[in-house]
Amino acid sequence: MEQQHSCEAVAVHCIDFRLQKAISKFLGKRFPGGYDRIAVAGGVKDLVANGENSLVFKNLKISSDLHQPKTIVLIQHGDCGAYGGSVEFADFAAEEALQKEQLKSAERLSKAQFPSVAVEKFLIRLSGELIPVI
C-alpha cells in the first residue's frame, strides 16, 4: 500500500539564481512542513500566456494530485530576463505594474483550476525583500 504524503504549499517562481537564497529562506520559514517548487524562467509568465497548456499548470496539477498543497505561492521579480529585463520598461513603476498584473492573472487561473487552494502573491526585489501583492 502506497503511503500518502502532502505538503503545505507549492511555489511558482523564476529560475533566476540571484533570488534563490531569499526564496528558499522565505518558503522554509513560511512552510516548515514542506513545499513543492516550480521554477521556470519568467515565473508565472508561461501560466498567464498558455493557461492549462502551460508547463506551470501541468506541474501545479501534478503537485495537487500527489501532495495536495493547501496554498499556491506565486512570486515574480524585477529585472526578469524572460520579460526582457528592466531596460524594457520606462521606469520601475511600469515594470512593477506589469508584474502585479501577471500575478493577478495567474491567481485567477489558479483559483479557477484549484478553487479550494489559497493563493498568495509576492514581488521579490533583487535585495531579497518580499512584498505581498493584494
N, C-alpha and C positions, 0 to 999 in steps of 0.2 A: 504494500500500500504506500502510495506517494504521500510524503508529508507536506502539508500546506504551510506556506510561509508568505508573509506580507510585509510591506514596508509602509512607512508613514507618508512618503511623498515621491513624486517623480519631478525632476527639474529639467527644463529645457533651456539651454544657453549656448553661447558661441564657443568655438574651439580656441579662441584667442588665448595664447599662453600667458599673456600679461595679466589675466584675470583669474586664473585657476586657483591660486592660493587663497585669494579672498573668497571666491565662490565656495571652495571646499570648507573653509573655516565657518562661513555663514551657514551652509547646509548642515554641517556636522553639529553645530550648536543648536540650530533650529529644529533639526530632526534627528535626535540622538538614537532613535530606534531604527534608523536606516532609511535610505532613499535610493531610487534609481536615478541615473543621469543620462540625458540625451544631449550630446554635444555635437552640433553641426555648425558649419560656417553660416553666420547670419542669425543664429538662434532661431527665432520664430519665423524668419523670412520665408522659408520653404512651406511652412504650415499655412501662412497667410496667402501665399501665391497659389498653392496647389491643393489646399483642403485635405479631403480624405485620401487623395492620391499622393500626398507628401510622405517623404521618409519620416518626418517627425510624427505625423499622425500614426503611421504604421507602428512606430516604436512606442507611442503612447498607448496604443491598443494592446501591444504585447505586454507592456508593463501592467496595464489594467487587468488583463486576463491572468497573468502569472502572479502578480504581487498585490493587487487590489489597493493601490495607494489612495489615501484619503484627500490628498492635496496635490494639485499640479502647480509647480512654481515656474513662472516664465521670467527670464532675465535677459534684458537687452543692454547694450553698451554703446557709448560714443566711439567715434573713430573706428567704426567697424568696416573692415576691408570688403566684406560682402556687399556693403552699400556704397562702396567707393571711398570710404574714409571721410574724415571731417572736411576735406577740401571740396567735397561735392555739395556742401551746404553754405548758404550765405553767412550763417553765424551759428553759434552753439544753440540758440533758442530754436532755430529751424530744424536742426538735427535732433534735438530732444523732442520736439513736437512730432516728428516722423516716428521716432522710436516709441513714443507713448501711443500713437495711433496703431502701430504694428502690434503692440502689446494688447490693446483693447480688442483689435480684430482677432488675435489669437485666443483671447479669453472667450469671445463669443463662439468661436469654432469649438473650443474645448468644452464649454458648457453645453453646447448643442449635442455633442457626442458622448459626454460623460457628465450627465446632469447631477449625479449625486456626489461629485467630487468638487471640493473647494478649489478656487483658482486664486493664486497670489501673483502679483506683477511687480517687478522691480527694474529700475535702471541702475546699472553699476558704473561708477566712474573709474577711470584708469587708476585713481588713487586707492581704489578698493571700497570706497563708500557706496553702500547700497541705499537707494532711495525708493520707498514704496510708491507705487503708482495707483491712484484711486480712480 
